[in-house]
Amino acid sequence: MELVNMKMDNEEKKDLMGCREIEVPEYPYGLRISLEDSALDKLGIKDIPEIGKKMSIMIEVEVSSTNSQTQQKGQSHRSVELQITDMAIENDKKDKAETLYGEK
């Protein structure tokens, strides 16, 4: 499975901003996950990682809602709501070369 960077490009930011001068987030709404004490405990995360640290996450989701609309001007809008049901987080992300070829 190949990872896809979800960062918004300038055109997506422009569509979100419209004509307003506002600070636009780098990633679309809804892509942030917040984990509280009980979820951190279930995942075995005892020490809070540093801000900016890269971690790997594997999730299983269940589709909980879908929507498809066509508006008067022919514009279409689709959405899918996903409920995370199972999750694993790799806390000690290794160098890609180390993962492929073992210890350095």
Secondary structure, 3 states (H helix, E strand, C coil): CCCCCCCCCHHHHHHHHCCCCCCCCCCCCCCCCCCCHHHHHHCCCCCCCCCCCCCEEEEEEEEEEEEEEECCCCCEEEEEEEEEEEEEEECCCCCHHHHHHCCC
